């Protein structure tokens, strides 16, 4: 059912895949707040609760079979941009995204935003990071397609620092790192990433890449942020050099491969290894492109944990 808001009649239509995920759901709401008509692509087995919430928020729900090319193309008709916020392994990140890309091209959609939200994987060689290899492979397909594309690179989701990423060890009051404690790294909240993606989707002048960071901190900076956020005196804990981390990754992959998981322990280690290396550092940053966005720093996220 279409949004009945009459002001939305002439608003651009954005097609969004992956809206039942955390990032995708925030992108959908950010688009709606900006007055866009949002057409959400869902599968028959998508969470009914999440789908209902998106519908109540004002999105149009379009149930599709991603393997039905004609059906998927019809779902993309009339859109000014298709956004992918899909998450998964090769089957999703290369396979399903390629089907979505083909549908966007077939429907004559002028722009495509892939699910690239990450550090700058274009600076990394193949074989360095499994999940980023999927993005590199899809990039090759996207760059050959007759459609304008914009990838949004945001570093690491700041939200992960409150638990999922074992960098800030709150009980021990330590900030764990490998290598150089002065190496700068990029952090952006999921909400800031969603807001920026929505703004970019409604901006027909975006370049091939947009790079953002809500905060840019080294291990020293993370220590200060953690100390300021908690009132405790955090200290640095250097485990070793990047060579040691590479060895730990190799051992972990051998002992617990978990190749069917999107984020096994060794995948998170690969991501942190790449950030600590400085190779995929984002530069230049495009934070100022949409001045209405208020950026959330690391300390603010840690305070709310």
C-alpha positions as CSV (number, residue, x, y, z in Angstrom):
1,X,0.0,0.0,0.0
2,X,1.5,3.4,-1.0
3,X,2.2,6.2,1.4
4,X,-0.9,8.4,1.4
5,X,0.9,11.6,2.2
6,X,0.0,13.9,-0.7
7,X,3.4,15.7,-0.4
8,X,5.0,12.4,-1.4
9,X,3.2,12.2,-4.7
10,X,6.0,13.9,-6.6
11,X,8.8,12.7,-4.3
12,X,11.5,10.4,-5.7
13,X,11.0,6.7,-5.3
14,X,13.8,4.8,-3.7
15,X,13.9,1.0,-3.9
16,X,15.6,-0.7,-0.9
17,X,16.7,-4.3,-0.4
18,X,17.7,-5.5,3.0
19,X,15.4,-3.2,5.0
20,X,14.6,-5.9,7.6
21,X,18.2,-5.7,8.8
22,X,19.4,-3.2,11.3
23,X,21.1,-0.8,8.9
24,X,18.5,-1.3,6.2
25,X,15.7,-0.5,8.6
26,X,17.4,2.7,9.6
27,X,18.0,3.7,6.0
28,X,14.3,3.2,5.2
29,X,13.3,5.4,8.1
30,X,15.9,8.1,7.2
31,X,14.5,8.2,3.6
32,X,10.9,8.5,4.8
33,X,11.9,11.3,7.1
34,X,13.4,13.1,4.1
35,X,10.1,12.8,2.2
36,X,11.0,10.0,-0.2
37,X,8.7,7.2,-1.3
38,X,10.3,4.0,-0.1
39,X,9.6,0.7,-1.8
40,X,11.0,-2.1,0.3
41,X,11.8,-5.4,-1.4
42,X,11.1,-8.4,0.9
43,X,11.1,-12.1,0.5
44,X,8.1,-14.4,1.4
45,X,10.0,-15.6,4.5
46,X,10.9,-12.2,5.8
47,X,10.1,-11.4,9.4
48,X,6.5,-10.4,9.5
49,X,7.1,-8.2,12.5
50,X,9.8,-6.2,10.8
51,X,7.8,-6.0,7.6
52,X,4.8,-4.7,9.5
53,X,6.9,-2.1,11.3
54,X,8.2,-0.8,7.9
55,X,4.7,-0.7,6.5
56,X,3.5,1.3,9.5
57,X,6.5,3.7,9.1
58,X,5.2,4.5,5.6
59,X,7.2,2.2,3.3
60,X,5.5,0.4,0.5
61,X,6.1,-3.4,0.9
62,X,6.9,-5.3,-2.3
63,X,7.3,-9.1,-1.9
64,X,9.5,-10.5,-4.6
65,X,11.4,-13.6,-5.7
66,X,14.9,-12.3,-6.3
67,X,15.4,-15.2,-8.8
68,X,12.4,-14.0,-10.9
69,X,14.1,-11.4,-13.2
70,X,10.9,-10.0,-14.7
71,X,9.2,-9.7,-11.3
72,X,12.3,-8.0,-9.7
73,X,12.6,-5.6,-12.6
74,X,9.0,-4.6,-12.2
75,X,9.6,-3.9,-8.6
76,X,12.3,-1.5,-9.5
77,X,10.4,0.5,-12.1
78,X,10.1,4.2,-11.6
79,X,12.8,4.4,-9.0
80,X,15.5,7.0,-9.1
81,X,17.9,4.9,-7.0
82,X,18.2,1.3,-5.8
83,X,19.9,0.7,-2.5
84,X,21.2,-2.6,-1.3
85,X,21.6,-3.1,2.4
86,X,21.9,-6.8,2.0
87,X,24.2,-8.8,4.3
88,X,25.5,-12.3,3.9
89,X,28.0,-14.5,2.3
90,X,28.9,-14.9,-1.4
91,X,25.5,-16.1,-2.4
92,X,24.0,-12.8,-1.2
93,X,26.7,-10.3,-1.6
94,X,27.6,-11.3,-5.1
95,X,24.8,-13.5,-6.3
96,X,21.6,-11.8,-5.0
97,X,23.1,-8.3,-5.4
98,X,23.9,-9.1,-9.0
99,X,20.3,-10.1,-9.6
100,X,19.2,-6.8,-8.0
101,X,21.7,-4.9,-10.1
102,X,20.4,-6.5,-13.3
103,X,16.9,-5.7,-12.4
104,X,17.8,-2.1,-11.7
105,X,19.4,-1.8,-15.2
106,X,16.5,-3.6,-16.9
107,X,14.1,-1.2,-15.2
108,X,16.1,1.9,-16.3
109,X,16.9,3.0,-12.8
110,X,19.7,5.6,-13.1
111,X,21.6,4.9,-9.8
112,X,22.6,2.0,-7.6
113,X,24.1,2.1,-4.1
114,X,25.6,-1.3,-3.2
115,X,26.0,-2.8,0.3
116,X,29.6,-1.8,0.6
117,X,29.5,-0.2,4.0
118,X,33.0,-0.9,5.3
119,X,36.7,0.2,5.3
120,X,38.2,1.0,1.9
121,X,38.4,-2.5,0.5
122,X,39.6,-1.1,-2.9
123,X,43.0,-0.7,-1.3
124,X,43.2,-4.3,-0.2
125,X,44.4,-7.3,-2.3
126,X,42.2,-10.3,-2.8
127,X,42.6,-13.0,-0.2
128,X,43.1,-10.5,2.6
129,X,39.6,-10.3,4.0
130,X,36.9,-12.8,3.0
131,X,33.9,-10.6,3.4
132,X,35.6,-7.7,1.7
133,X,36.6,-10.0,-1.2
134,X,32.8,-10.4,-1.8
135,X,32.5,-6.6,-2.2
136,X,35.5,-6.5,-4.5
137,X,34.0,-9.2,-6.7
138,X,30.7,-7.4,-6.9
139,X,32.5,-4.1,-7.6
140,X,33.9,-5.6,-10.8
141,X,30.4,-6.4,-11.9
142,X,29.0,-3.1,-10.9
143,X,31.7,-1.1,-12.6
144,X,30.8,-2.8,-15.9
145,X,27.1,-2.2,-15.6
146,X,25.4,0.7,-17.5
147,X,24.3,2.4,-14.3
148,X,25.7,5.2,-12.1
149,X,27.0,3.7,-8.8
150,X,28.0,5.2,-5.4
151,X,29.6,3.2,-2.7
152,X,29.5,4.6,0.8
153,X,32.5,3.6,2.9
154,X,32.2,4.3,6.7
155,X,35.1,2.4,8.3
156,X,33.9,0.3,11.3
157,X,30.5,0.6,12.9
158,X,31.2,2.5,16.2
159,X,28.4,0.5,17.8
160,X,30.5,-2.6,17.7
161,X,32.9,-1.1,20.2
162,X,30.4,-1.6,23.0
163,X,30.7,-5.4,22.9
164,X,31.0,-7.3,19.6
165,X,34.5,-6.0,18.7
166,X,36.9,-7.0,21.5
167,X,39.0,-3.9,21.4
168,X,37.8,-1.9,24.4
169,X,37.9,-4.3,27.4
170,X,35.7,-2.6,29.9
171,X,36.1,-5.0,32.9
172,X,39.9,-4.8,32.5
173,X,40.0,-1.1,31.7
174,X,42.2,-1.8,28.7
175,X,42.2,-0.9,25.0
176,X,43.6,-3.9,23.1
177,X,45.6,-3.2,19.9
178,X,48.2,-4.7,17.5
179,X,51.0,-2.8,15.8
180,X,51.2,0.9,16.0
181,X,49.1,2.7,18.7
182,X,49.2,6.0,16.7
183,X,47.6,4.5,13.5
184,X,44.3,6.4,12.9
185,X,41.2,4.4,12.2
186,X,37.7,5.3,11.0
187,X,34.5,4.8,13.1
188,X,30.9,5.7,12.1
189,X,27.6,4.8,13.9
190,X,25.0,2.7,12.1
191,X,22.6,5.6,12.4
192,X,25.0,8.1,10.9
193,X,25.7,5.7,8.1
194,X,22.0,5.3,7.4
195,X,21.3,9.1,7.5
196,X,24.2,9.7,5.1
197,X,23.1,6.9,2.7
198,X,19.6,8.3,2.6
199,X,21.0,11.8,1.8
200,X,23.2,10.3,-0.9
201,X,20.3,8.3,-2.4
202,X,18.4,11.5,-2.9
203,X,21.4,13.4,-4.4
204,X,21.7,12.7,-8.1
205,X,25.2,14.2,-8.2
206,X,27.1,11.7,-6.1
207,X,30.6,10.4,-7.2
208,X,31.6,6.7,-7.4
209,X,32.8,6.7,-3.7
210,X,31.8,8.7,-0.6
211,X,33.9,8.2,2.5
212,X,32.7,9.1,6.0
213,X,33.8,8.8,9.6
214,X,31.9,9.9,12.7
215,X,35.2,9.8,14.5
216,X,38.9,9.1,13.6
217,X,40.9,7.7,16.4
218,X,44.1,5.8,17.1
219,X,44.5,3.2,19.9
220,X,45.6,6.2,22.1
221,X,42.4,8.0,21.1
222,X,40.2,5.0,21.9
223,X,41.9,4.9,25.3
224,X,41.1,8.6,25.9
225,X,37.5,8.1,24.7
226,X,36.9,5.1,27.0
227,X,38.4,7.0,29.9
228,X,36.3,10.1,29.3
229,X,33.1,8.0,28.7
230,X,33.4,5.9,31.9
231,X,35.4,8.0,34.3
232,X,37.9,5.1,34.7
233,X,41.6,5.2,33.8
234,X,41.9,3.0,30.7
235,X,45.3,1.8,29.6
236,X,46.7,0.4,26.4
237,X,47.4,-3.3,26.0
238,X,49.6,-4.2,23.0
239,X,49.2,-7.9,22.2
240,X,51.9,-7.8,19.6
241,X,52.6,-6.8,16.0
242,X,50.4,-7.4,13.0
243,X,52.4,-10.6,12.2
244,X,51.2,-12.1,15.5
245,X,47.6,-11.2,14.6
246,X,48.0,-12.8,11.2
247,X,49.2,-16.0,12.9
248,X,46.3,-15.9,15.3
249,X,43.8,-15.5,12.4
250,X,45.4,-18.5,10.6
251,X,45.2,-20.7,13.7
252,X,41.6,-19.6,14.5
253,X,40.5,-20.4,10.9
254,X,42.0,-23.8,11.1
255,X,40.6,-24.7,14.5
256,X,37.1,-23.2,14.1
257,X,36.6,-22.4,10.4
258,X,32.8,-21.6,10.7
259,X,32.8,-20.8,7.0
260,X,29.0,-20.7,6.9
261,X,28.9,-17.9,9.3
262,X,28.9,-14.3,8.1
263,X,31.0,-13.0,11.1
264,X,33.0,-15.9,12.6
265,X,35.7,-14.8,15.1
266,X,38.5,-14.9,12.5
267,X,36.5,-12.6,10.2
268,X,36.4,-9.9,12.9
269,X,40.1,-10.4,13.4
270,X,40.7,-9.9,9.7
271,X,38.7,-6.6,9.9
272,X,40.6,-5.3,12.9
273,X,44.0,-6.4,11.4
274,X,43.2,-4.4,8.3
275,X,42.2,-1.3,10.4
276,X,45.3,-1.5,12.5
277,X,47.4,-1.8,9.4
278,X,46.2,1.6,8.0
279,X,45.9,0.2,4.5
280,X,42.2,0.8,4.1
281,X,42.2,4.2,5.9
282,X,39.5,6.5,4.4
283,X,40.7,9.6,2.7
284,X,39.6,12.2,1.9
285,X,36.4,12.2,4.0
286,X,33.1,13.5,2.6
287,X,31.5,14.3,6.0
288,X,30.7,17.9,5.0
289,X,28.7,17.0,1.9
290,X,25.4,16.9,3.9
291,X,25.8,19.5,6.6
292,X,22.5,18.6,8.3
293,X,24.0,15.3,9.6
294,X,25.2,15.6,13.2
295,X,28.1,13.1,13.7
296,X,28.3,10.9,16.8
297,X,31.8,10.3,18.2
298,X,33.1,7.2,19.9
299,X,33.0,8.6,23.4
300,X,29.3,9.4,23.0
301,X,28.5,5.8,22.0
302,X,30.6,4.4,24.9
303,X,28.7,6.6,27.3
304,X,25.4,5.1,26.2
305,X,26.5,1.5,26.3
